Amino acid sequence: MAEGMHSGTLLADRVAVVTGGGGGIGAATARLFAQHGAQVVIADIDAELAERTADEIGGSALAVVADVRDADQVGALARTVLDRHGRVDVLVNNVGHWLRHPGDFVDTDPQLWDELYRVNLHHVFLVTHAFLPAMIDQHAGAIVNVSSVEGLRGYPEDPVYAAFKAAVIHFTRSLAVQVGRKGVRVNAIGPDVTESLQVPYSQWLSAEEQTQWPQWVPVGRMGLPEDQARVILFLASDLSAFVTGHTIPTDGGTGAAGGWFRSSRRGDRDWTNRPIAP
């Protein structure tokens, strides 16, 4: 779907909350939602990013500084949205992070597991729990969770991260079945090889590596935040009115083509999903 198509119609007058909406996939989603008529609330831990994106959008866009790992701040976010708008129609749980390369599982520790849990799964529970009652009361709503392709395939780089991303997918599936008759749809996406704040491929890769995208990705290029935002828009809108409980792999075909490969070219890691000489 081109960005200008159906402009101002798909989410006209709907209230949409995007967590981690200050940058990357979240900001692209917030901008696209606004282009399609939504009143967007950008929740982000980074005040500067949140305000900048809200200013770019203009109109009724609202930036709210919140750490979605904290129950009190999530509660305050929900009250702000409901006091201002009286409803919430779309929730995008976009926050997530691999945090750092942990090495082998045997070398990790419970503190890292807890950090990964809070930023990749616990916040999905907290934010959904805060906004779901309003959706049930109005018998309408769409929740879109941003998981990862690593929740759909084996991820040798970090099995704990992968487990939490898989949990997001199964939470999506299970909650969708529970609340479907209450007018609420729950879906997810599973991104891969997409430029983001956490994974800035344009900065990480050498000029030689940049030429390898057609080898790595079936569609022949790196993913952009806008690629993810368009699928999120589909899942948030009435175009997907008969879709719930599903996770769409938004990976350019990498999941279909293969996965992770052992590598001798990376001194600090044993695995790569971008083989130069497979």
C-alpha positions in Angstrom: 0.0 0.0 0.0 1.5 3.3 -1.0 1.6 5.9 1.8 -0.7 8.3 0.1 -3.4 5.7 -0.8 -6.7 6.2 1.0 -5.1 9.1 2.9 -7.3 10.2 5.8 -9.7 7.3 5.6 -8.4 4.1 7.1 -8.2 5.4 10.7 -10.4 8.5 10.5 -11.1 9.9 14.0 -9.7 6.9 15.8 -7.4 7.3 18.8 -4.2 5.3 18.4 -1.5 4.8 21.0 2.0 3.8 19.8 4.6 2.8 22.4 8.1 3.6 21.4 6.6 6.0 18.9 9.5 8.5 19.0 11.7 6.8 16.5 12.2 3.9 14.1 9.2 1.7 13.4 7.2 3.4 16.1 7.7 6.9 14.5 6.9 5.6 11.0 3.7 4.0 12.4 2.7 7.2 14.2 3.2 9.3 11.1 1.3 6.9 8.8 -1.6 6.6 11.3 -1.8 10.4 11.3 -1.9 10.5 7.5 -4.9 8.1 7.7 -6.8 10.3 10.1 -5.9 9.0 13.5 -5.4 11.1 16.6 -2.0 9.7 17.6 -0.5 9.4 21.1 3.2 8.8 21.1 4.5 7.2 24.2 8.2 7.0 24.6 10.9 7.0 27.3 12.9 9.6 25.2 11.1 12.9 25.6 13.1 14.6 22.8 12.3 11.9 20.3 8.6 11.8 21.3 8.2 15.6 21.1 10.1 15.8 17.8 7.8 13.2 16.2 4.7 14.8 17.6 5.8 18.2 16.2 6.5 16.6 12.8 3.0 15.2 12.7 1.3 18.3 14.1 -2.4 18.6 14.6 -3.7 16.6 17.6 -0.6 14.4 18.0 0.4 14.1 21.6 3.7 13.1 23.1 3.7 11.4 26.5 6.9 10.5 28.2 6.6 7.1 29.8 8.7 4.1 30.7 6.3 1.3 29.7 8.2 -1.2 31.9 6.8 0.7 34.9 3.2 -0.1 36.0 2.6 3.4 37.6 3.8 5.2 34.4 1.7 2.9 32.2 -1.3 3.7 34.4 -0.7 7.4 34.1 -0.4 7.0 30.3 -3.7 5.3 30.1 -5.4 8.0 32.3 -3.9 10.7 30.1 -5.2 9.2 26.9 -8.7 8.4 28.3 -9.1 11.8 30.0 -8.1 13.6 26.8 -10.0 11.5 24.2 -12.5 9.4 26.2 -11.6 6.3 24.2 -8.8 4.3 22.6 -9.3 2.4 19.3 -5.8 1.2 18.4 -2.9 0.1 20.6 0.5 -0.7 19.1 2.9 -2.3 21.5 6.1 -1.5 19.7 8.7 -1.3 22.4 11.4 -4.0 22.4 15.2 -4.4 22.4 17.8 -7.1 22.3 19.8 -4.9 24.7 23.3 -6.4 24.1 25.1 -9.5 22.7 25.0 -11.9 25.7 27.3 -14.7 24.4 26.2 -18.3 25.0 23.3 -19.0 27.3 25.5 -20.6 29.9 27.3 -17.3 30.3 24.2 -15.2 30.9 22.7 -14.4 34.3 19.2 -13.8 35.8 19.6 -10.1 35.8 19.9 -10.0 32.0 16.9 -12.4 31.7 14.8 -10.0 33.8 15.9 -7.0 31.7 15.0 -8.8 28.5 11.7 -9.9 30.0 10.7 -6.4 31.1 11.5 -4.7 27.8 10.2 -7.4 25.4 7.2 -9.0 27.2 6.2 -7.6 30.5 5.4 -4.2 29.1 3.1 -5.8 26.5 1.1 -7.3 29.5 1.2 -3.9 31.4 0.1 -1.7 28.5 -2.5 -4.1 27.1 -4.0 -4.6 30.6 -4.2 -0.8 31.0 -6.0 -0.1 27.7 -8.0 -3.3 27.0 -10.9 -2.5 29.4 -11.8 0.7 27.4 -11.8 -1.3 24.2 -14.0 -4.0 25.7 -16.4 -1.3 27.0 -16.8 0.2 23.5 -16.9 -3.2 21.9 -14.2 -2.2 19.4 -10.5 -2.1 19.2 -7.4 -3.3 17.5 -4.1 -4.3 19.2 -0.9 -4.8 17.2 2.1 -6.3 19.0 5.6 -5.9 17.4 7.4 -9.2 18.0 10.3 -10.4 15.8 11.1 -13.1 13.3 13.3 -14.5 16.1 10.1 -15.5 17.9 9.2 -17.6 14.9 12.5 -19.4 14.2 15.4 -20.6 16.2 17.7 -17.8 17.3 21.1 -19.1 18.4 22.4 -15.6 19.2 20.1 -15.3 22.3 17.6 -18.0 23.2 16.2 -15.9 26.1 15.3 -13.0 23.8 13.8 -15.4 21.3 11.7 -17.0 24.0 10.2 -13.6 25.0 9.5 -12.8 21.4 7.8 -16.1 21.0 5.8 -15.4 24.1 4.5 -12.2 22.6 3.3 -14.2 19.6 1.5 -16.8 21.7 0.0 -14.1 24.0 -1.3 -12.4 20.8 -2.8 -15.6 19.6 -4.4 -16.5 23.0 -5.7 -13.1 23.9 -7.3 -12.7 20.4 -9.4 -15.9 21.0 -10.4 -14.7 24.5 -11.6 -11.2 23.5 -12.7 -11.7 19.9 -16.4 -11.8 20.8 -15.9 -8.5 22.7 -15.1 -6.6 19.6 -11.3 -6.5 20.1 -8.8 -7.9 17.5 -5.2 -8.8 18.5 -2.5 -9.4 15.9 1.3 -9.0 15.6 4.1 -8.6 13.2 7.5 -10.3 13.1 10.1 -8.0 11.6 13.5 -8.9 10.3 16.5 -7.1 8.6 14.8 -3.7 9.1 16.5 -0.4 9.8 15.6 0.7 13.4 17.1 2.6 16.3 18.3 -0.7 17.8 19.6 -2.1 14.5 20.9 0.7 12.3 22.1 -1.4 9.3 22.9 1.7 7.3 25.6 2.6 9.9 26.7 -0.9 10.8 27.4 -2.3 7.3 30.4 -1.6 5.1 30.0 -0.5 1.5 30.9 -4.0 0.4 28.3 -5.5 2.8 25.6 -3.0 1.6 25.8 -4.6 -1.9 24.9 -8.0 -0.4 21.3 -7.3 0.4 20.0 -9.1 -2.8 21.8 -12.2 -1.5 20.6 -11.9 2.0 16.9 -11.0 1.5 14.6 -12.5 -1.1 13.0 -9.1 -1.9 16.5 -7.8 -2.6 16.8 -5.0 -0.1 16.9 -3.9 3.5 13.6 -3.3 5.2 12.6 0.2 6.2 10.5 1.4 9.2 7.8 2.3 6.7 7.6 -1.3 5.5 6.6 -2.4 9.0 4.3 0.6 9.5 2.2 -0.3 6.4 1.5 -3.8 7.7 0.7 -2.4 11.2 -1.8 0.0 9.5 -3.4 -2.9 7.8 -3.8 -4.8 11.1 -5.1 -1.7 12.9 -7.7 -0.8 10.2 -10.9 -2.3 9.0 -9.1 -3.8 6.1 -8.2 -6.7 8.5 -11.6 -6.9 10.1 -11.7 -10.7 9.8 -8.1 -11.2 10.9 -7.2 -11.9 14.5 -4.7 -14.0 16.5 -2.1 -14.0 13.7 1.5 -12.8 13.4 2.6 -11.6 10.0 6.3 -12.2 9.3 7.4 -8.8 7.9 10.9 -10.0 6.9 11.3 -9.6 3.2 11.2 -13.3 2.8 14.1 -14.3 5.1 12.0 -16.6 7.2 10.9 -18.5 4.1 14.4 -18.6 2.7 16.4 -19.7 5.7 17.7 -18.4 8.9 21.0 -18.1 10.8 24.3 -19.4 9.7 27.6 -20.2 11.5 30.2 -17.7 10.6 34.0 -17.6 10.9 34.2 -14.0 9.7 32.9 -12.3 12.9 35.4 -12.4 15.6 33.0 -11.7 18.5 30.1 -13.9 17.4 29.5 -17.4 16.0 26.4 -16.6 14.0 25.2 -14.3 11.2 22.0 -13.8 9.3 23.8 -12.0 6.6 26.3 -14.5 5.1 28.9 -13.0 2.7 30.0 -16.4 1.5 27.4 -19.0 2.5 
